[in-house]
């Protein structure tokens, strides 16, 4: 009688996720508490710039000085936004960070602005295509050559036009949301030294395979900040820095996963 050797048993190992939503929020909370002085300096600076921008828009509305002042404050908010991302990334990596880091280097600032503009154009692209499709299909099929003729057209054509519009707009919004998510980490990639186009590619590589998890993360951030706004906006002084730090932590975890896979 031939005895067969025992067959090896294979255990299915569950793939460890690169980040957990709850843990990311905990990291944001703990980091904010540990570095509360620096974090609140940054957040109050950003809030002060936003308030100044709103005041300038109201007081100097419809004036040349108001346009110039609004432009200046917009630039300052962009600078502070990039600087806050630098500080957040340093803090979650347990690196030394100072308030002066809120002013980024010219290279990082320019690359961040240009990559952000490119990402915004890519996000708008499906929306522009959707408008063109609706107009071209409507005109070529004779559904709505003019508004008055469309109003006199049969109900069936109204239903068809509404359905077409809903499908095209919904598809465009989904595509725009996906593109926004795909390039949502480009700013952090720039901070880590990536060039403009490289930052977009890096963000796309980090997001790949993590779309639903990232959607859940951003939904959690939205709910967190809505809850903060309900407390007479004072709660935003807590929820905004927690969100910033949790966001940096997510990027750091995804970037570490990619580095480990190389």
C-alpha positions as a Markdown table, in Angstrom:
| # | Residue | x | y | z |
|---|---|---|---|---|
| 1 | Unk | 0.0 | 0.0 | 0.0 |
| 2 | Unk | 1.5 | 3.3 | -1.1 |
| 3 | Unk | 1.4 | 6.1 | 1.4 |
| 4 | Unk | 1.0 | 9.5 | 0.0 |
| 5 | Unk | 2.9 | 12.3 | 1.6 |
| 6 | Unk | 0.7 | 14.9 | 3.4 |
| 7 | Unk | -0.3 | 17.7 | 1.1 |
| 8 | Unk | 0.7 | 21.2 | 2.2 |
| 9 | Unk | -2.1 | 23.3 | 3.4 |
| 10 | Unk | -2.3 | 26.8 | 2.0 |
| 11 | Unk | -3.8 | 29.5 | 4.1 |
| 12 | Unk | -5.4 | 32.4 | 2.5 |
| 13 | Unk | -3.9 | 35.5 | 3.8 |
| 14 | Unk | -6.0 | 38.6 | 3.8 |
| 15 | Unk | -4.5 | 41.5 | 2.1 |
| 16 | Unk | -3.7 | 44.2 | 4.6 |
| 17 | Unk | -5.3 | 47.5 | 3.5 |
| 18 | Unk | -2.8 | 50.4 | 3.3 |
| 19 | Unk | -4.9 | 52.6 | 5.5 |
| 20 | Unk | -8.0 | 52.4 | 7.7 |
| 21 | Unk | -10.4 | 55.4 | 7.8 |
| 22 | Unk | -11.0 | 55.3 | 11.5 |
| 23 | Unk | -7.2 | 54.9 | 12.3 |
| 24 | Unk | -6.5 | 57.8 | 9.9 |
| 25 | Unk | -8.9 | 60.0 | 11.9 |
| 26 | Unk | -7.3 | 58.9 | 15.1 |
| 27 | Unk | -3.8 | 59.7 | 13.8 |
| 28 | Unk | -5.1 | 63.2 | 12.9 |
| 29 | Unk | -6.6 | 63.7 | 16.4 |
| 30 | Unk | -3.5 | 62.5 | 18.2 |
| 31 | Unk | -1.1 | 64.5 | 16.0 |
| 32 | Unk | -3.2 | 67.6 | 16.5 |
| 33 | Unk | -3.2 | 67.2 | 20.3 |
| 34 | Unk | 0.6 | 66.6 | 20.4 |
| 35 | Unk | 1.4 | 69.6 | 18.2 |
| 36 | Unk | -1.6 | 71.8 | 19.1 |
| 37 | Unk | 0.3 | 75.1 | 19.3 |
| 38 | Unk | 1.7 | 74.8 | 15.8 |
| 39 | Unk | -1.5 | 73.3 | 14.3 |
| 40 | Unk | -3.7 | 76.1 | 15.7 |
| 41 | Unk | -1.3 | 78.7 | 14.4 |
| 42 | Unk | -1.7 | 77.3 | 10.9 |
| 43 | Unk | -5.4 | 76.9 | 11.1 |
| 44 | Unk | -6.0 | 80.4 | 12.6 |
| 45 | Unk | -3.8 | 81.9 | 9.8 |
| 46 | Unk | -5.9 | 80.2 | 7.2 |
| 47 | Unk | -9.2 | 81.3 | 8.8 |
| 48 | Unk | -7.9 | 84.8 | 9.2 |
| 49 | Unk | -7.0 | 85.0 | 5.5 |
| 50 | Unk | -10.5 | 83.6 | 4.6 |
| 51 | Unk | -12.2 | 86.2 | 6.8 |
| 52 | Unk | -10.1 | 89.0 | 5.4 |
| 53 | Unk | -11.0 | 87.9 | 1.8 |
| 54 | Unk | -14.7 | 87.9 | 2.6 |
| 55 | Unk | -14.5 | 91.3 | 4.3 |
| 56 | Unk | -12.6 | 92.8 | 1.3 |
| 57 | Unk | -15.1 | 91.4 | -1.1 |
| 58 | Unk | -18.0 | 93.1 | 0.8 |
| 59 | Unk | -16.3 | 96.4 | 1.7 |
| 60 | Unk | -14.5 | 97.0 | -1.6 |
| 61 | Unk | -17.0 | 95.3 | -4.0 |
| 62 | Unk | -17.2 | 96.6 | -7.6 |
| 63 | Unk | -13.9 | 98.5 | -7.3 |
| 64 | Unk | -10.5 | 98.2 | -8.8 |
| 65 | Unk | -8.9 | 98.2 | -5.3 |
| 66 | Unk | -11.3 | 95.4 | -4.3 |
| 67 | Unk | -10.2 | 93.2 | -7.3 |
| 68 | Unk | -6.5 | 93.7 | -6.5 |
| 69 | Unk | -7.0 | 93.0 | -2.8 |
| 70 | Unk | -9.1 | 89.9 | -3.5 |
| 71 | Unk | -6.3 | 88.7 | -5.9 |
| 72 | Unk | -3.7 | 89.2 | -3.2 |
| 73 | Unk | -5.6 | 87.4 | -0.6 |
| 74 | Unk | -6.3 | 84.5 | -3.0 |
| 75 | Unk | -2.6 | 84.2 | -3.6 |
| 76 | Unk | -2.0 | 84.2 | 0.2 |
| 77 | Unk | -4.6 | 81.5 | 0.7 |
| 78 | Unk | -2.9 | 79.4 | -2.0 |
| 79 | Unk | 0.5 | 79.8 | -0.3 |
| 80 | Unk | -1.0 | 79.0 | 3.1 |
| 81 | Unk | -2.8 | 75.9 | 1.7 |
| 82 | Unk | 0.5 | 74.5 | 0.2 |
| 83 | Unk | 2.4 | 75.4 | 3.4 |
| 84 | Unk | -0.3 | 73.7 | 5.6 |
| 85 | Unk | 0.1 | 70.5 | 3.5 |
| 86 | Unk | 3.9 | 70.6 | 4.1 |
| 87 | Unk | 3.5 | 71.0 | 7.8 |
| 88 | Unk | 0.8 | 68.3 | 8.0 |
| 89 | Unk | 3.0 | 65.8 | 6.1 |
| 90 | Unk | 6.0 | 66.6 | 8.4 |
| 91 | Unk | 3.9 | 66.1 | 11.5 |
| 92 | Unk | 2.5 | 62.8 | 10.6 |
| 93 | Unk | 6.0 | 61.6 | 9.6 |
| 94 | Unk | 7.2 | 62.8 | 13.0 |
| 95 | Unk | 9.6 | 65.2 | 11.4 |
| 96 | Unk | 10.5 | 68.7 | 12.8 |
| 97 | Unk | 8.0 | 71.3 | 11.6 |
| 98 | Unk | 7.9 | 75.0 | 12.3 |
| 99 | Unk | 5.4 | 77.8 | 11.6 |
| 100 | Unk | 7.6 | 79.3 | 9.0 |
| 101 | Unk | 7.1 | 76.2 | 6.9 |
| 102 | Unk | 3.7 | 77.7 | 6.0 |
| 103 | Unk | 5.6 | 79.6 | 3.3 |
| 104 | Unk | 6.8 | 77.0 | 0.8 |
| 105 | Unk | 9.7 | 77.3 | -1.5 |
| 106 | Unk | 9.0 | 78.9 | -4.9 |
| 107 | Unk | 9.6 | 75.6 | -6.7 |
| 108 | Unk | 7.1 | 73.7 | -4.6 |
| 109 | Unk | 4.5 | 76.5 | -4.8 |
| 110 | Unk | 4.7 | 76.9 | -8.6 |
| 111 | Unk | 4.6 | 73.1 | -9.2 |
| 112 | Unk | 1.7 | 72.7 | -6.8 |
| 113 | Unk | -0.3 | 75.6 | -8.5 |
| 114 | Unk | 0.3 | 74.3 | -12.0 |
| 115 | Unk | -0.5 | 70.7 | -11.2 |
| 116 | Unk | -3.6 | 71.8 | -9.4 |
| 117 | Unk | -4.7 | 73.8 | -12.5 |
| 118 | Unk | -4.0 | 70.9 | -14.8 |
| 119 | Unk | -6.1 | 68.6 | -12.5 |
| 120 | Unk | -8.9 | 71.2 | -12.5 |
| 121 | Unk | -8.9 | 71.3 | -16.3 |
| 122 | Unk | -9.1 | 67.5 | -16.4 |
| 123 | Unk | -12.0 | 67.6 | -14.0 |
| 124 | Unk | -13.8 | 70.1 | -16.1 |
| 125 | Unk | -13.2 | 68.2 | -19.4 |
| 126 | Unk | -16.1 | 65.7 | -19.0 |
| 127 | Unk | -18.5 | 68.4 | -18.0 |
| 128 | Unk | -17.6 | 70.4 | -21.1 |
| 129 | Unk | -18.0 | 67.3 | -23.2 |
| 130 | Unk | -21.4 | 66.7 | -21.6 |
| 131 | Unk | -22.7 | 70.1 | -22.5 |
| 132 | Unk | -21.5 | 69.7 | -26.1 |
| 133 | Unk | -23.1 | 66.3 | -26.4 |
| 134 | Unk | -26.5 | 67.6 | -25.1 |
| 135 | Unk | -26.4 | 70.6 | -27.5 |
| 136 | Unk | -25.2 | 68.7 | -30.5 |
| 137 | Unk | -27.7 | 65.8 | -30.0 |
| 138 | Unk | -30.5 | 68.2 | -29.3 |
| 139 | Unk | -29.9 | 70.3 | -32.4 |
| 140 | Unk | -29.1 | 67.5 | -34.8 |
| 141 | Unk | -32.2 | 65.5 | -33.8 |
| 142 | Unk | -34.4 | 68.5 | -33.9 |
| 143 | Unk | -35.4 | 68.0 | -30.3 |
| 144 | Unk | -34.7 | 71.6 | -29.2 |
| 145 | Unk | -33.6 | 73.9 | -32.0 |
| 146 | Unk | -35.1 | 76.8 | -30.0 |
| 147 | Unk | -36.7 | 77.1 | -26.5 |
| 148 | Unk | -40.1 | 78.2 | -28.0 |
| 149 | Unk | -40.2 | 75.2 | -30.4 |
| 150 | Unk | -39.1 | 72.8 | -27.6 |
| 151 | Unk | -42.0 | 74.1 | -25.4 |
| 152 | Unk | -44.5 | 73.3 | -28.2 |
| 153 | Unk | -43.0 | 69.9 | -28.9 |
| 154 | Unk | -44.9 | 66.7 | -27.8 |
| 155 | Unk | -44.5 | 65.3 | -24.3 |
| 156 | Unk | -42.6 | 62.3 | -25.5 |
| 157 | Unk | -39.8 | 64.5 | -26.8 |
| 158 | Unk | -39.7 | 66.3 | -23.4 |
| 159 | Unk | -39.3 | 63.0 | -21.6 |
| 160 | Unk | -36.6 | 61.9 | -24.1 |
| 161 | Unk | -34.7 | 65.2 | -23.7 |
| 162 | Unk | -34.9 | 65.0 | -19.9 |
| 163 | Unk | -33.7 | 61.4 | -19.9 |
| 164 | Unk | -30.8 | 62.2 | -22.2 |
| 165 | Unk | -29.8 | 65.2 | -20.2 |
| 166 | Unk | -29.9 | 63.2 | -16.9 |
| 167 | Unk | -27.9 | 60.3 | -18.3 |
| 168 | Unk | -25.2 | 62.6 | -19.9 |
| 169 | Unk | -24.9 | 64.9 | -16.8 |
| 170 | Unk | -24.8 | 62.0 | -14.4 |
| 171 | Unk | -22.1 | 60.3 | -16.5 |
| 172 | Unk | -20.1 | 63.5 | -16.7 |
| 173 | Unk | -20.3 | 64.1 | -12.9 |
| 174 | Unk | -19.2 | 60.5 | -12.2 |
| 175 | Unk | -16.2 | 61.0 | -14.6 |
| 176 | Unk | -15.4 | 64.4 | -13.1 |
| 177 | Unk | -15.5 | 62.9 | -9.5 |
| 178 | Unk | -13.3 | 60.1 | -10.5 |
| 179 | Unk | -10.7 | 62.4 | -12.1 |
| 180 | Unk | -10.8 | 64.6 | -9.0 |
| 181 | Unk | -10.2 | 61.6 | -6.8 |
| 182 | Unk | -7.5 | 60.3 | -9.1 |
| 183 | Unk | -5.4 | 63.4 | -8.8 |
| 184 | Unk | -6.3 | 64.3 | -5.2 |
| 185 | Unk | -2.9 | 63.4 | -3.9 |
| 186 | Unk | -0.8 | 65.4 | -6.4 |
| 187 | Unk | 0.0 | 68.2 | -4.0 |
| 188 | Unk | 1.6 | 65.9 | -1.5 |
| 189 | Unk | 3.6 | 64.3 | -4.4 |
| 190 | Unk | 4.9 | 67.7 | -5.3 |
| 191 | Unk | 6.0 | 68.3 | -1.7 |
| 192 | Unk | 7.9 | 65.0 | -2.0 |
| 193 | Unk | 9.8 | 66.3 | -5.0 |
| 194 | Unk | 7.7 | 65.2 | -7.9 |
| 195 | Unk | 7.5 | 67.4 | -11.0 |
| 196 | Unk | 4.2 | 68.7 | -12.4 |
| 197 | Unk | 3.2 | 65.8 | -14.7 |
| 198 | Unk | 5.0 | 63.3 | -12.5 |
| 199 | Unk | 2.9 | 64.4 | -9.5 |
| 200 | Unk | -0.3 | 63.6 | -11.4 |
| 201 | Unk | 1.0 | 60.2 | -12.4 |
| 202 | Unk | 2.1 | 59.5 | -8.8 |
| 203 | Unk | -1.3 | 60.5 | -7.5 |
| 204 | Unk | -3.0 | 58.2 | -10.0 |
| 205 | Unk | -0.7 | 55.3 | -9.1 |
| 206 | Unk | -1.4 | 55.8 | -5.3 |
| 207 | Unk | -5.2 | 56.0 | -5.9 |
| 208 | Unk | -5.3 | 52.9 | -8.1 |
| 209 | Unk | -7.2 | 50.1 | -6.3 |
| 210 | Unk | -8.2 | 52.4 | -3.4 |
| 211 | Unk | -11.0 | 54.4 | -5.0 |
| 212 | Unk | -13.9 | 53.1 | -2.8 |
| 213 | Unk | -11.8 | 53.3 | 0.4 |
| 214 | Unk | -10.8 | 56.9 | -0.5 |
| 215 | Unk | -14.4 | 57.8 | -1.3 |
| 216 | Unk | -15.3 | 56.6 | 2.2 |
| 217 | Unk | -12.5 | 58.5 | 3.7 |
| 218 | Unk | -13.5 | 61.8 | 2.0 |
| 219 | Unk | -17.1 | 61.2 | 3.0 |
| 220 | Unk | -16.0 | 60.7 | 6.6 |
| 221 | Unk | -14.1 | 64.0 | 6.4 |
| 222 | Unk | -17.1 | 65.8 | 5.0 |
| 223 | Unk | -19.4 | 64.5 | 7.8 |
| 224 | Unk | -16.8 | 65.4 | 10.4 |
| 225 | Unk | -16.5 | 69.0 | 9.1 |
| 226 | Unk | -20.3 | 69.4 | 8.8 |
| 227 | Unk | -20.6 | 68.3 | 12.4 |
| 228 | Unk | -17.9 | 70.9 | 13.3 |
| 229 | Unk | -19.8 | 73.6 | 11.4 |
| 230 | Unk | -23.0 | 72.8 | 13.4 |
| 231 | Unk | -21.3 | 74.0 | 16.6 |
| 232 | Unk | -21.5 | 77.7 | 15.6 |
| 233 | Unk | -18.4 | 77.1 | 13.3 |
| 234 | Unk | -16.2 | 76.8 | 16.4 |
| 235 | Unk | -16.0 | 73.1 | 15.9 |
| 236 | Unk | -14.2 | 73.7 | 12.6 |
| 237 | Unk | -11.1 | 74.7 | 14.7 |
| 238 | Unk | -10.9 | 71.1 | 15.7 |
| 239 | Unk | -12.3 | 69.2 | 12.6 |
| 240 | Unk | -10.3 | 71.1 | 10.0 |
| 241 | Unk | -6.8 | 70.3 | 11.4 |
| 242 | Unk | -7.9 | 66.7 | 12.2 |
| 243 | Unk | -8.9 | 66.4 | 8.5 |
| 244 | Unk | -5.7 | 68.0 | 7.2 |
| 245 | Unk | -3.5 | 65.6 | 9.3 |
| 246 | Unk | -5.6 | 62.5 | 8.5 |
| 247 | Unk | -5.4 | 63.4 | 4.8 |
| 248 | Unk | -1.6 | 63.6 | 5.1 |
| 249 | Unk | -1.5 | 60.3 | 6.9 |
| 250 | Unk | -3.5 | 58.6 | 4.1 |
| 251 | Unk | -1.1 | 59.9 | 1.5 |
| 252 | Unk | 1.9 | 58.8 | 3.6 |
| 253 | Unk | 0.4 | 55.3 | 4.0 |
| 254 | Unk | -0.3 | 54.9 | 0.3 |
| 255 | Unk | 3.1 | 56.2 | -0.6 |
| 256 | Unk | 4.8 | 53.8 | 1.8 |
| 257 | Unk | 2.8 | 50.9 | 0.3 |
| 258 | Unk | 4.0 | 51.8 | -3.2 |
| 259 | Unk | 7.6 | 52.1 | -2.0 |
| 260 | Unk | 7.4 | 48.7 | -0.3 |
| 261 | Unk | 6.1 | 47.1 | -3.5 |
| 262 | Unk | 9.1 | 48.3 | -5.5 |
